[in-house]
Amino acid sequence: VQLQASGGGLVQAGGSLRLSCAASVSLFSINTMGWYRQAPGKQRELVAAITNGGSTNYADSVKGRFTISGDNAKNTVYLQMNSLKPEDTAVYYCKADRLFPRPSNYWGQGTLVTVSS
């Protein structure tokens, strides 16, 4: 499985960005797709995740501001980020978790999001 993340950039506080993660396989074959982020000097953390059944979960810090969604026709998962804050500045990564044919996970390359105050 290959994942291609895109959509990062520089935005002012209060602005919006949409990240995309294109998978090389059908989203139906991936149990969970997630967006993670890693700020300088900090550990990588889960931002949002979506299952192939459509269930979602979010980090408390982004609830109400970020929305994760999937487009099965395009094998792409999106992260819509609104009301961005400087503390959202980080490298964002997408991750795919599969259970079949064997438990495995895959990471995309990171995309940098910088929020200026």
N, CA, C and O of each residue as an XYZ file, in Angstrom:
468
protein
N       0.860     -1.189      0.000
C       0.000      0.000      0.000
C       0.892      1.232      0.000
O       1.804      1.357      0.817
N       0.615      2.131     -0.920
C       1.333      3.406     -0.958
C       0.349      4.532     -0.690
O      -0.782      4.525     -1.175
N       0.809      5.498      0.095
C      -0.019      6.637      0.456
C       0.681      7.913      0.033
O       1.874      8.086      0.287
N      -0.045      8.800     -0.604
C       0.503     10.065     -1.063
C      -0.267     11.195     -0.408
O      -1.432     11.436     -0.726
N       0.391     11.881      0.503
C      -0.244     12.998      1.214
C       0.084     14.313      0.521
O       1.175     14.495     -0.020
N      -0.875     15.216      0.550
C      -0.665     16.533     -0.047
C      -1.603     17.538      0.596
O      -2.511     17.173      1.342
N      -1.370     18.817      0.294
C      -2.282     19.851      0.737
C      -1.756     20.769      1.825
O      -2.422     21.737      2.192
N      -0.579     20.481      2.343
C      -0.040     21.345      3.382
C       0.364     22.705      2.831
O       0.394     22.921      1.619
N       0.672     23.608      3.740
C       1.082     24.929      3.324
C       1.102     25.894      4.483
O       0.997     25.507      5.646
N       1.240     27.160      4.140
C       1.269     28.233      5.128
C      -0.077     28.945      5.131
O      -0.584     29.335      4.079
N      -0.647     29.109      6.309
C      -1.942     29.758      6.427
C      -1.949     30.607      7.695
O      -1.253     30.299      8.663
N      -2.726     31.660      7.680
C      -2.851     32.489      8.877
C      -3.803     31.845      9.868
O      -4.666     31.048      9.500
N      -3.631     32.199     11.107
C      -4.536     31.711     12.149
C      -5.969     32.065     11.783
O      -6.259     33.169     11.321
N      -6.854     31.105     11.999
C      -8.248     31.277     11.635
C      -8.574     30.779     10.237
O      -9.743     30.668      9.867
N      -7.556     30.486      9.473
C      -7.765     30.017      8.108
C      -8.045     28.534      8.024
O      -8.186     27.848      9.036
N      -8.122     28.053      6.786
C      -8.461     26.653      6.534
C      -7.499     26.023      5.538
O      -6.918     26.701      4.691
N      -7.347     24.719      5.660
C      -6.612     23.924      4.692
C      -7.299     22.570      4.574
O      -7.961     22.112      5.505
N      -7.131     21.938      3.416
C      -7.616     20.578      3.271
C      -6.460     19.685      2.837
O      -5.832     19.912      1.803
N      -6.196     18.681      3.638
C      -5.169     17.702      3.317
C      -5.809     16.510      2.603
O      -6.951     16.139      2.874
N      -5.049     15.930      1.692
C      -5.511     14.752      0.969
C      -4.510     13.619      1.141
O      -3.304     13.852      1.217
N      -5.009     12.406      1.202
C      -4.156     11.222      1.270
C      -4.707     10.214      0.273
O      -5.752      9.605      0.505
N      -4.005     10.044     -0.825
C      -4.428      9.118     -1.871
C      -3.773      7.767     -1.655
O      -2.554      7.670     -1.516
N      -4.595      6.723     -1.628
C      -4.091      5.369     -1.417
C      -3.999      4.626     -2.745
O      -4.750      4.899     -3.681
N      -3.067      3.685     -2.807
C      -2.868      2.911     -4.036
C      -3.812      1.716     -4.112
O      -3.809      0.977     -5.097
N      -4.626      1.526     -3.060
C      -5.592      0.431     -3.041
C      -6.948      0.981     -2.647
O      -7.069      2.123     -2.206
N      -7.953      0.159     -2.812
C      -9.296      0.575     -2.442
C      -9.378      0.840     -0.946
O      -8.808      0.104     -0.141
N     -10.091      1.894     -0.585
C     -10.282      2.198      0.834
C     -11.048      1.078      1.529
O     -10.942      0.913      2.744
N     -11.812      0.313      0.769
C     -12.576     -0.782      1.376
C     -11.638     -1.860      1.920
O     -12.024     -2.632      2.798
N     -10.412     -1.916      1.403
C      -9.453     -2.922      1.857
C      -8.623     -2.437      3.037
O      -7.775     -3.168      3.548
N      -8.866     -1.214      3.466
C      -8.138     -0.612      4.584
C      -9.107     -0.465      5.753
O     -10.168      0.142      5.610
N      -8.751     -1.008      6.883
C      -9.672     -0.976      8.022
C      -9.794      0.425      8.612
O     -10.898      0.889      8.896
N      -8.679      1.087      8.794
C      -8.685      2.420      9.371
C      -7.672      3.302      8.667
O      -6.534      2.898      8.429
N      -8.100      4.509      8.336
C      -7.186      5.538      7.816
C      -7.107      6.629      8.872
O      -8.119      7.047      9.433
N      -5.895      7.080      9.130
C      -5.740      8.112     10.143
C      -4.810      9.222      9.700
O      -3.937      9.034      8.853
N      -5.022     10.376     10.295
C      -4.099     11.495     10.147
C      -3.403     11.698     11.491
O      -4.044     11.756     12.540
N      -2.112     11.800     11.432
C      -1.287     12.060     12.605
C      -0.491     13.329     12.352
O      -0.349     13.770     11.212
N       0.022     13.907     13.422
C       0.886     15.062     13.246
C       2.024     15.024     14.263
O       1.919     14.450     15.347
N       3.101     15.659     13.858
C       4.260     15.740     14.737
C       4.825     17.143     14.665
O       5.303     17.588     13.622
N       4.760     17.830     15.792
C       5.325     19.165     15.908
C       6.779     19.048     16.350
O       7.165     18.031     16.926
N       7.584     20.060     16.093
C       9.001     20.001     16.489
C       9.151     19.735     17.979
O       8.544     20.414     18.807
N       9.960     18.750     18.307
C      10.219     18.430     19.702
C       9.116     17.665     20.404
O       9.188     17.435     21.612
N       8.095     17.268     19.656
C       6.977     16.551     20.264
C       6.803     15.192     19.607
O       7.312     14.931     18.517
N       6.068     14.335     20.306
C       5.780     13.020     19.766
C       4.670     13.102     18.718
O       3.837     14.009     18.736
N       4.685     12.148     17.826
C       3.612     12.066     16.844
C       2.318     11.719     17.553
O       2.299     10.862     18.436
N       1.234     12.383     17.169
C      -0.046     12.162     17.817
C      -1.145     11.964     16.792
O      -1.088     12.489     15.679
N      -2.146     11.197     17.191
C      -3.303     10.990     16.336
C      -4.146     12.255     16.309
O      -4.440     12.846     17.348
N      -4.529     12.659     15.106
C      -5.405     13.811     14.941
C      -6.837     13.358     14.684
O      -7.772     13.816     15.340
N      -6.997     12.455     13.725
C      -8.327     11.980     13.362
C      -8.191     10.649     12.636
O      -7.168     10.369     12.010
N      -9.229      9.839     12.727
C      -9.225      8.548     12.052
C     -10.620      8.229     11.568
O     -11.614      8.708     12.113
N     -10.674      7.402     10.520
C     -11.952      6.967      9.976
C     -11.825      5.499      9.591
O     -10.826      5.081      9.004
N     -12.847      4.727      9.928
C     -12.850      3.311      9.563
C     -13.525      3.117      8.216
O     -14.172      4.028      7.699
N     -13.370      1.919      7.647
C     -14.019      1.689      6.355
C     -15.519      1.555      6.507
O     -16.245      1.468      5.517
N     -15.986      1.537      7.744
C     -17.423      1.585      7.994
C     -17.931      2.996      8.204
O     -19.133      3.216      8.354
N     -17.012      3.956      8.215
C     -17.410      5.355      8.318
C     -17.355      5.941      9.723
O     -17.681      7.113      9.912
N     -16.950      5.151     10.705
C     -16.827      5.694     12.057
C     -15.599      6.584     12.147
O     -14.556      6.302     11.557
N     -15.751      7.664     12.899
C     -14.651      8.615     13.022
C     -14.327      8.882     14.488
O     -15.175      8.719     15.365
N     -13.108      9.288     14.733
C     -12.750      9.796     16.050
C     -11.692     10.879     15.883
O     -10.930     10.892     14.917
N     -11.671     11.781     16.851
C     -10.816     12.958     16.774
C     -10.093     13.193     18.092
O     -10.577     12.831     19.165
N      -8.941     13.800     17.983
C      -8.269     14.285     19.187
C      -9.095     15.418     19.764
O      -9.714     16.181     19.021
N      -9.108     15.532     21.072
C      -9.898     16.591     21.719
C      -9.504     17.972     21.209
O     -10.343     18.867     21.106
N      -8.246     18.136     20.896
C      -7.743     19.452     20.507
C      -8.266     19.923     19.150
O      -8.174     21.109     18.832
N      -8.814     19.009     18.349
C      -9.285     19.400     17.017
C     -10.784     19.190     16.837
O     -11.328     19.525     15.785
N     -11.450     18.650     17.829
C     -12.898     18.418     17.709
C     -13.616     19.720     17.434
O     -13.358     20.744     18.066
N     -14.530     19.657     16.469
C     -15.287     20.840     16.105
C     -14.591     21.720     15.086
O     -15.205     22.635     14.538
N     -13.314     21.457     14.822
C     -12.562     22.261     13.846
C     -12.114     21.440     12.639
O     -12.079     21.950     11.519
N     -11.777     20.188     12.861
C     -11.289     19.314     11.790
C     -12.341     18.269     11.450
O     -13.101     17.828     12.312
N     -12.373     17.881     10.182
C     -13.281     16.832      9.740
C     -12.531     15.872      8.826
O     -11.894     16.291      7.859
N     -12.611     14.595      9.136
C     -12.000     13.573      8.289
C     -13.101     12.920      7.462
O     -14.196     12.656      7.957
N     -12.793     12.665      6.200
C     -13.779     12.037      5.322
C     -13.045     11.215      4.261
O     -11.844     11.376      4.043
N     -13.792     10.345      3.619
C     -13.200      9.499      2.593
C     -14.008      9.519      1.309
O     -15.233      9.637      1.335
N     -13.319      9.403      0.192
C     -13.959      9.293     -1.115
C     -13.536      7.951     -1.692
O     -12.422      7.806     -2.195
N     -14.422      6.978     -1.617
C     -14.069      5.631     -2.055
C     -13.787      5.566     -3.553
O     -12.976      4.755     -3.999
N     -14.442      6.401     -4.315
C     -14.229      6.386     -5.765
C     -12.811      6.842     -6.123
O     -12.245      6.420     -7.131
N     -12.257      7.700     -5.288
C     -10.907      8.228     -5.543
C      -9.850      7.593     -4.654
O      -8.672      7.938     -4.744
N     -10.264      6.669     -3.798
C      -9.333      6.042     -2.846
C      -8.562      7.097     -2.058
O      -7.358      6.972     -1.831
N      -9.272      8.124     -1.653
C      -8.636      9.273     -1.010
C      -9.349      9.627      0.289
O     -10.577      9.617      0.365
N      -8.567      9.933      1.289
C      -9.083     10.421      2.560
C      -8.656     11.878      2.718
O      -7.534     12.254      2.377
N      -9.562     12.676      3.235
C      -9.310     14.106      3.393
C      -9.330     14.496      4.864
O      -9.965     13.842      5.692
N      -8.634     15.555      5.162
C      -8.715     16.181      6.476
C      -8.974     17.664      6.251
O      -8.078     18.420      5.874
N     -10.218     18.062      6.489
C     -10.576     19.475      6.367
C     -10.268     20.138      7.700
O     -10.784     19.739      8.744
N      -9.426     21.146      7.646
C      -8.994     21.820      8.869
C      -9.447     23.272      8.826
O      -9.010     24.049      7.977
N     -10.323     23.622      9.746
C     -10.843     24.983      9.842
C     -10.401     25.620     11.152
O      -9.963     24.935     12.076
N     -10.521     26.924     11.215
C     -10.171     27.670     12.430
C      -8.790     27.270     12.939
O      -8.602     26.987     14.122
N      -7.852     27.256     12.038
C      -6.509     26.797     12.390
C      -5.851     27.720     13.402
O      -6.048     28.935     13.400
N      -5.063     27.097     14.265
C      -4.345     27.805     15.320
C      -2.836     27.590     15.142
O      -2.419     26.605     14.532
N      -2.041     28.485     15.658
C      -0.585     28.271     15.563
C      -0.136     26.930     16.139
O       0.834     26.341     15.662
N      -0.832     26.453     17.149
C      -0.454     25.169     17.742
C      -0.799     23.977     16.864
O      -0.455     22.845     17.201
N      -1.473     24.210     15.744
C      -1.714     23.141     14.775
C      -0.525     22.956     13.839
O      -0.499     22.028     13.031
N       0.451     23.840     13.954
C       1.633     23.733     13.108
C       2.361     22.422     13.371
O       2.713     22.111     14.509
N       2.579     21.660     12.310
C       3.204     20.347     12.438
C       3.365     19.733     11.049
O       2.845     20.244     10.057
N       4.088     18.641     11.011
C       4.089     17.793      9.824
C       2.961     16.784     10.008
O       2.882     16.097     11.027
N       2.104     16.709      9.021
C       0.944     15.824      9.083
C       1.208     14.591      8.217
O       1.672     14.694      7.082
N       0.902     13.433      8.781
C       1.099     12.152      8.107
C      -0.211     11.392      8.040
O      -1.029     11.471      8.956
N      -0.411     10.658      6.961
C      -1.550      9.740      6.920
C      -1.038      8.313      7.108
O       0.099      7.983      6.770
N      -1.902      7.500      7.649
C      -1.556      6.127      7.976
C      -2.711      5.217      7.621
O      -3.876      5.571      7.803
N      -2.381      4.043      7.113
C      -3.394      3.041      6.793
C      -3.138      1.791      7.611
O      -2.010      1.303      7.682
N      -4.181      1.278      8.222
C      -4.108      0.039      8.995
C      -4.974     -1.028      8.333
O      -6.158     -0.813      8.074
N      -4.366     -2.179      8.065
C      -5.104     -3.291      7.464
C      -5.029     -4.493      8.386
O      -4.053     -4.677      9.113
N      -6.067     -5.301      8.344
C      -6.076     -6.556      9.089
C      -5.842     -7.750      8.172
O      -5.338     -8.784      8.610
N      -6.203     -7.609      6.911
C      -6.043     -8.685      5.937
C      -5.221     -8.201      4.749
O      -5.324     -7.034      4.373
N      -4.407     -9.069      4.148
C      -4.217    -10.485      4.459
C      -3.494    -10.752      5.771
O      -3.493    -11.883      6.258
N      -2.872     -9.715      6.353
C      -2.231     -9.843      7.659
C      -2.175     -8.443      8.258
O      -2.116     -7.451      7.532
N      -2.195     -8.369      9.592
C      -2.131     -7.046     10.225
C      -0.893     -6.278      9.776
O       0.233     -6.763      9.884
N      -1.125     -5.081      9.276
C      -0.011     -4.268      8.794
C      -0.430     -2.802      8.774
O      -1.618     -2.482      8.738
N       0.558     -1.927      8.799
C       0.249     -0.504      8.681
C       1.243      0.168      7.747
O       2.372     -0.289      7.570
N       0.800      1.240      7.169
C       1.564      1.952      6.151
C       1.473      3.451      6.402
O       0.427      3.957      6.810
N       2.562      4.152      6.160
C       2.606      5.596      6.361
C       2.875      6.307      5.042
O       3.646      5.838      4.205
N       2.226      7.438      4.883
C       2.548      8.318      3.781
C       3.674      9.253      4.179
O       4.067      9.308      5.345
N       4.188      9.983      3.209
C       5.192     10.985      3.543
C       4.471     12.158      4.204
O       3.269     12.326      3.999
N       5.144     12.938      4.959
C       4.495     14.030      5.656
C       4.250     15.229      4.774
O       4.898     15.421      3.745
N       3.290     16.035      5.209
C       3.033     17.306      4.547
C       3.006     18.377      5.628
O       2.316     18.228      6.636
N       3.751     19.451      5.421
C       3.940     20.453      6.457
C       2.810     21.471      6.455
O       2.466     22.047      5.423
N       2.248     21.675      7.626
C       1.240     22.709      7.841
C       1.829     23.741      8.799
O       2.247     23.408      9.908
N       1.855     24.977      8.364
C       2.365     26.062      9.198
C       1.278     27.109      9.352
O       0.768     27.652      8.373
N       0.936     27.379     10.600
C      -0.102     28.367     10.902
C       0.566     29.560     11.574
O       1.147     29.435     12.652
N       0.475     30.700     10.933
C       1.096     31.901     11.485
C       0.094     32.674     12.336
O      -1.108     32.668     12.073
N       0.611     33.326     13.339
C      -0.272     34.091     14.246
C      -0.461     35.517     13.762
O      -1.168     36.297     14.399
